[in-house]
Amino acid sequence: MNVPREPELAELVIADAPAPWSELGFDVDEHGNMDIGGVRVRLGGEGSGITAWSLLRVNAMGSIDGLPTPVPRVLRPPPFKTHPNGTTGIDHVVILTSSLDRTAAALARAGVELKRVQESERGRMGFRRLGPSILEVVQRDDLEEGEARFWGLAVVVISLEQLAERLGGRLGPIEQASQPGRRIALLSRGAGISAPLAFMSPEPP
């Protein structure tokens, strides 16, 4: 019996120098790579924020709705690890779009069909799991017609309190997350990271 294999997030590219991430307590290797929850994150390159992603088991020819989607350079997920700051995985990656319907259709053609769409105070949003993390697509009326772009990500940490002690003023207040039973804290803009970054408590047992 053949078991269908679902699309999976394999890599993210973030146009930051390694040093600020190391200073936040992430384990970055000599090549500017860090492995977070089975996803290879590559630092460096031109631009700002998240500049590309790579997905396993999709039908994409280098782009999905204008989002750079190169072929993964890692064909097997890297081993899971705990970073010095307590990070264990990527909870979700956020994409902004001027049209959720257009981006959802492009994702579906690539084999990444959104599983849930909802209205919220942030606008129309679509979700699906991509292996170790969640894809969150948010419609924004202030974007140009036809635009879709990567925005930010949230990572899971063992203890937000310990992280707050480590980062001090670089971490915002710990608040209740929209997910029941979870909490979240946002990294301040002065921390040297170009992509919006949030830290979340683990899912409740």
N, C-alpha and C positions, 0 to 999 in steps of 0.2 A: 504494500500500500504506500503510495507516494504522499508525503506530507508537504503541503504548500509552504514555501519559505518566504517570510515577509521581508519587506525592505528594512534596512537597518542603517542608522547613522554610523559612518566609519571614521570620517575626518572632518575637522573644522580648520580653517585658516584664519588667523587673526593678525592684523597688521600692527603688532606691537613688538617692541624690543623685549627680549626675555627678562631683563633685569627687574622691571616693575612687578612682573608676575612672581619672580623668585622672592622679591621683598615681601610679597603678600603671603608667602608660605607655600607656594606651589613648587613641586619638584620638576625643574626644567633641565633637560639634558644638554650636552655640549653642542647639539645640533639645533637647539631652539625648539625641541619637541617636548610635550608633556602628555601623559596618558591619564585621562580622567574617566573612570568608570567604563573602560572598554572602548573609548573613543580617542583617537590620536589627534591632538591639537597642535598645529604647526604655527609657530610665531614668526613674525618678520614679513617682509614684502612691502609693496607699495599700498597706499590707501590708508583707510582708517576703519577700525572695528572689524567685524567679521566680513571677510571678503569672498569666501567660497566654502562649499561643503562637498563632501563626497559620500555617496550612498551605495550600499551593497544591494544587489538584486533589484535594480531598476532599469527602465528603458529610457535612458537619457543620453543625448549626444552632446554633452558638454555644457548644457544649460537647461534650466527649467523656469519658464516665464521670465527669462533674463537673469536668473540667479546662477552664477557660475557653478557648474557641477562637474568637475573633472573626474576622470576615472580614479578610484581609490588607489593609493600607492601601497596600502596595507590590505591584504586580502583576508587576514584573520585578525579578530579583535586583540589588541594588546592585553596583557594580564591586568586584572584589577589590582589597585593599590590604594593605600591611604596616604594622602599628602601630609606634610608636616603641619599644615593648618587645619587638618581634619577633613578635608574634602575627599569624598568617596565616589562621586559620580556627577553626571550632568542630569539635572531634573528635566529641564526643557530648554529649547532653542526657539527664539521668537523671530518671525518674519513679518514685515509690514507690507501691505499691498493696497493699491488704490481700488482694487476690485477683488473681493473674496471669491466671487464666482469664477472670474478669469483665472486666478491663480489655482483655485481648486481644480479646475478643468485641466490645467497644464500639469499639475501634480498627478491627477488621475491618469492622464495619457502616459506618464512615466511609470505608472504602477504604484503610485503613492496616494491612494484615495483617502480623503479625509473621512474619519469615522463619526465625527460629531461636530455640529455647527450650532452656535447659540448666540443670542443677543445679550450684551452686557453693557455696563456703563462705559466700557472701553470701545464699544462698537461691536460689529459682527466678528465672530471668532470661530475658527475651525481647528480641530485637533485630530491627531492620530499618534500612535506609538511608533517609534522608529528604533526598535531594539531596546537599547539601554536608556533611552530618553524619549521625551514627548516633543512633537512638533506643534507649535502654536502659531497660527496664522491670523493676523489681526488686520481688519480693514480700517484704513485711515483716509478720511475725506480730504486731508491737507496734502496728500501726495499727488504728483502729476499723473495725468492719465496714462495708463499702461505701465506704471512704475511698480516694481516689487523689489524689496531690499532686505538684507539681513539686518536685524536690530541688535539683540543682546541674548544673554543666556543666564540661566540660574543653575547653580551647583548645589549639591547636597553636602552638608558638613555634619560631623558627629555631634558637635556642641557649639551652638551659637554663642553661648556665654564665654567659652574658652577662646573662640575666635575674636570676640569683642575685646577681651583682655590683650590679645596679641596685636590687634590692629589699632586699638585706641580710637582716635578721632577719625580714622579713615573709614570706619564702618558706621552707618547710620543706626538709628534705633531699631531694636528688635520688635516686630509687630506681628499681629495675627495675619497669616496668609489667607488667600481666598480658598485654598484647599482646607477642608475641615481637619482640625487637629494638628495643623502645621504652623510654623512661624517663619518669618522672613526678615532679612536685613539687607539693605542696599549699600553697595560700595559707593563712597563719596566720589564726586567727579575729580577731585584733586589727587586721586591715588595713582594717576599715571596710566590708567587703562582706558583705551579708546572705545571699547564696547561696553554698554551698560551691563553690569554684573551684579547679580543677587546671590545671596547665600540662604539656603533653606534648611530647616530641620528635616530629619528623615521622616518617611511615612510612618504613621502610628502602626503598632502591631495589630 
